[in-house]
Amino acid sequence: MPRIAIIGGGISGLSAAFTLEEKRQSGAQSDTKIEYVLFESAPRLGGVMVTDHADGCLIEAGPDSFLTEKPWAADLCRKIGLGDQLIGSNDADRKTYIVAHKNGRDRLVVMPDGLMFMVPTKILPTVLSPLFSLRTKMRMAAEWFHPPHKAEADETVAQMVERHYGSEMVDLLADPLLSGVYGGEASDLSVRAVLPRFADMESKHGSLGRAMLAARKKMASAAKAPPRPLFTSLKEGMQQMVDALIARLDRDALKTSSLVQSVIRQDNGWTVCAGYKTDHFDAVILATPASAAADVVNSTDGKLATLLREIRYSSSVTVTLGYDEKVRQSLPPGFGFLVPRSAGRRMLAATFVHNKFPHRAPANRAIVRCFLGGARDEAILLQNDQQILDTLRHELRQIVNIGAEPLFARVFKWKSAMAQYSVGHLERLQQIESRRQQLPGLALAGNGYSGIGVPDCVRSGTEAAGKILAEMGMWSAA
Ligand SMILES: Cc1cc2nc3c(=O)[nH]c(=O)nc-3n(C[C@H](O)[C@H](O)[C@H](O)COP(=O)(O)OP(=O)(O)OC[C@H]3O[C@@H](n4cnc5c(N)ncnc54)[C@H](O)[C@@H]3O)c2cc1C
């Protein structure tokens, strides 16, 4: 009976395991039986997906939701019986602010209507917004006439945005938006890997504004259904997805507190070394961060390990603070704010959770979830919880005038959790793939490769398991 090892029990590894479990169950009635074992170094499964509770409030330590536009996570939720637990963000209250730092003071300025990611598609709200200088507004107008441009090579997001709108746009929008998603910097991340649509639009249309507007009109005329919420989550938090997956897997196959040191290719399969134990498998799915996959595969293929190590990771810290009704009343409407680097703050962004997902806080509580760290502030990990809280209290007072003590505070540190798709990422992936193809029975999954969000991780785990089954002649796309 073929045996498959999965290394890493975050959402990528659990999604791979679920695909194999479906195959195992269907095989139980036929003669195509399989067995899988999932190794997870931590005592719990789920990786960065952790939900906690305090004072009647729901707290997300890692992801709080996922993009509705990407279907794979919601599809998996429906498959595992959570269809009726899916909830949308409260988009009636969707408004995001940028912290503008002028004359020594911080001020929240609402992002103008019509911005798609960072591309303005409505003239009036952008022209009237106090966010941008006159110079940037003039660049935005001129951008409408940008000629088509096909970059010879990959470039950074900052380079592309600057070419179209100037450096203020990089500081005020590109950087804060990317640090929210990737914990990375516009001056480092690859346009082709992070914003492939932008590269495509630029080569076809020239102007990103015109291209976005055309795409929006096309979508609006094609869509008959009412608009869907931007973000999807689960009533009881993201942990619900982890728990439902675990409940559907073979309990005996889940090995927590099992750090895998190496996977070694042999003539007839793979030896997995975890602690003092070794076990033999026909195939291995590495569903860890790429840096951990590099360590594990090093003794089998040093070159593959080197390529995997080139995918760098940044760290992040999330801090959830609970406040009383008075603070809730004093906070502005909307989902929260982003902090540009020019504001000189340590905080990267904050979400007003009670507005984004109202049922996560009782009516007399406010939840403010703050993000710190990212590629430019790894040093935050060296601070203890109290030091981080002191920084946040000071910055929240400056930005949104919260002087009150929080009723509760939870600090979560995630070391090297956010993959950085730097310039050349797509070429690196091709090189990784060509080495992987030399190693039959090896598949890679996780946020280091083709998408960092939860839906992409679900897709990567599912596809990795499908690839292994296909190699074994047990899978057809039909
Ligand atoms: C703070 C934060 C907020 C985020 N917010 C969002 C969001 O709102 N929406 C969204 O879509 N995405 C968000 N993301 C991104 C998304 O959550 C992650 O990319 C995704 O959950 C990663 O899943 P994974 O399984 O690939 O990796 P992980 O969750 O990192 O899991 C990998 C697992 O591998 C284990 N492991 C590592 N090495 C070994 C080894 N040698 N042996 C055995 N086990 C090993 C680790 O212990 C870990 O459990 C966020 C990420 C973070 C950190």
Ligand as a Chemical Component Dictionary entry (heavy atoms), coordinates in Angstrom:
data_LIG
# 
_chem_comp.id                   LIG 
_chem_comp.type                 NON-POLYMER 
_chem_comp.pdbx_formal_charge   0 
_chem_comp.three_letter_code    LIG 
# 
loop_
_chem_comp_atom.comp_id 
_chem_comp_atom.atom_id 
_chem_comp_atom.alt_atom_id 
_chem_comp_atom.type_symbol 
_chem_comp_atom.charge 
_chem_comp_atom.model_Cartn_x 
_chem_comp_atom.model_Cartn_y 
_chem_comp_atom.model_Cartn_z 
_chem_comp_atom.pdbx_ordinal 
LIG C1  C1  C 0 -0.016 37.411 11.439 1  
LIG C2  C2  C 0 -0.518 36.866 10.134 2  
LIG C3  C3  C 0 -1.693 37.351 9.594  3  
LIG C4  C4  C 0 -2.170 36.851 8.387  4  
LIG N1  N1  N 0 -3.357 37.299 7.906  5  
LIG C5  C5  C 0 -3.898 36.718 6.811  6  
LIG C6  C6  C 0 -5.227 37.010 6.422  7  
LIG O1  O1  O 0 -5.917 37.794 7.076  8  
LIG N2  N2  N 0 -5.729 36.390 5.319  9  
LIG C7  C7  C 0 -5.006 35.473 4.604  10 
LIG O2  O2  O 0 -5.508 34.917 3.618  11 
LIG N3  N3  N 0 -3.738 35.147 4.979  12 
LIG C8  C8  C 0 -3.176 35.732 6.051  13 
LIG N4  N4  N 0 -1.920 35.380 6.464  14 
LIG C9  C9  C 0 -1.150 34.413 5.658  15 
LIG C10 C10 C 0 -1.614 32.978 5.881  16 
LIG O3  O3  O 0 -2.249 32.857 7.124  17 
LIG C11 C11 C 0 -0.427 32.023 5.847  18 
LIG O4  O4  O 0 0.338  32.247 4.683  19 
LIG C12 C12 C 0 -0.871 30.566 5.873  20 
LIG O5  O5  O 0 -1.727 30.309 6.954  21 
LIG C13 C13 C 0 0.372  29.687 5.932  22 
LIG O6  O6  O 0 -0.016 28.341 6.045  23 
LIG P1  P1  P 0 1.074  27.203 5.863  24 
LIG O7  O7  O 0 0.450  25.914 6.209  25 
LIG O8  O8  O 0 1.687  27.303 4.498  26 
LIG O9  O9  O 0 2.249  27.595 6.866  27 
LIG P2  P2  P 0 2.245  27.607 8.463  28 
LIG O10 O10 O 0 0.947  28.015 9.019  29 
LIG O11 O11 O 0 3.469  28.395 8.819  30 
LIG O12 O12 O 0 2.476  26.070 8.835  31 
LIG C14 C14 C 0 3.695  25.415 8.594  32 
LIG C15 C15 C 0 3.839  24.370 9.679  33 
LIG O13 O13 O 0 5.015  23.600 9.441  34 
LIG C16 C16 C 0 5.551  23.250 10.707 35 
LIG N5  N5  N 0 6.964  22.872 10.495 36 
LIG C17 C17 C 0 7.989  23.673 10.108 37 
LIG N6  N6  N 0 9.129  22.940 10.027 38 
LIG C18 C18 C 0 8.811  21.667 10.346 39 
LIG C19 C19 C 0 9.560  20.445 10.421 40 
LIG N7  N7  N 0 10.865 20.421 10.135 41 
LIG N8  N8  N 0 8.918  19.313 10.799 42 
LIG C20 C20 C 0 7.578  19.320 11.079 43 
LIG N9  N9  N 0 6.824  20.458 11.029 44 
LIG C21 C21 C 0 7.430  21.611 10.651 45 
LIG C22 C22 C 0 5.366  24.510 11.523 46 
LIG O14 O14 O 0 5.415  24.220 12.910 47 
LIG C23 C23 C 0 3.989  24.973 11.076 48 
LIG O15 O15 O 0 2.960  24.491 11.906 49 
LIG C24 C24 C 0 -1.422 35.851 7.679  50 
LIG C25 C25 C 0 -0.226 35.368 8.219  51 
LIG C26 C26 C 0 0.228  35.862 9.439  52 
LIG C27 C27 C 0 1.501  35.313 10.035 53 
# 
loop_
_chem_comp_bond.comp_id 
_chem_comp_bond.atom_id_1 
_chem_comp_bond.atom_id_2 
_chem_comp_bond.value_order 
_chem_comp_bond.pdbx_ordinal 
LIG C1  C2  SING 1  
LIG C2  C3  SING 2  
LIG C2  C26 DOUB 3  
LIG C3  C4  DOUB 4  
LIG C4  N1  SING 5  
LIG C4  C24 SING 6  
LIG N1  C5  DOUB 7  
LIG C5  C6  SING 8  
LIG C5  C8  SING 9  
LIG C6  O1  DOUB 10 
LIG C6  N2  SING 11 
LIG N2  C7  SING 12 
LIG C7  O2  DOUB 13 
LIG C7  N3  SING 14 
LIG N3  C8  DOUB 15 
LIG C8  N4  SING 16 
LIG N4  C9  SING 17 
LIG N4  C24 SING 18 
LIG C9  C10 SING 19 
LIG C10 O3  SING 20 
LIG C10 C11 SING 21 
LIG C11 O4  SING 22 
LIG C11 C12 SING 23 
LIG C12 O5  SING 24 
LIG C12 C13 SING 25 
LIG C13 O6  SING 26 
LIG O6  P1  SING 27 
LIG P1  O7  DOUB 28 
LIG P1  O8  SING 29 
LIG P1  O9  SING 30 
LIG O9  P2  SING 31 
LIG P2  O10 DOUB 32 
LIG P2  O11 SING 33 
LIG P2  O12 SING 34 
LIG O12 C14 SING 35 
LIG C14 C15 SING 36 
LIG C15 O13 SING 37 
LIG C15 C23 SING 38 
LIG O13 C16 SING 39 
LIG C16 N5  SING 40 
LIG C16 C22 SING 41 
LIG N5  C17 SING 42 
LIG N5  C21 SING 43 
LIG C17 N6  DOUB 44 
LIG N6  C18 SING 45 
LIG C18 C19 SING 46 
LIG C18 C21 DOUB 47 
LIG C19 N7  SING 48 
LIG C19 N8  DOUB 49 
LIG N8  C20 SING 50 
LIG C20 N9  DOUB 51 
LIG N9  C21 SING 52 
LIG C22 O14 SING 53 
LIG C22 C23 SING 54 
LIG C23 O15 SING 55 
LIG C24 C25 DOUB 56 
LIG C25 C26 SING 57 
LIG C26 C27 SING 58 
# 
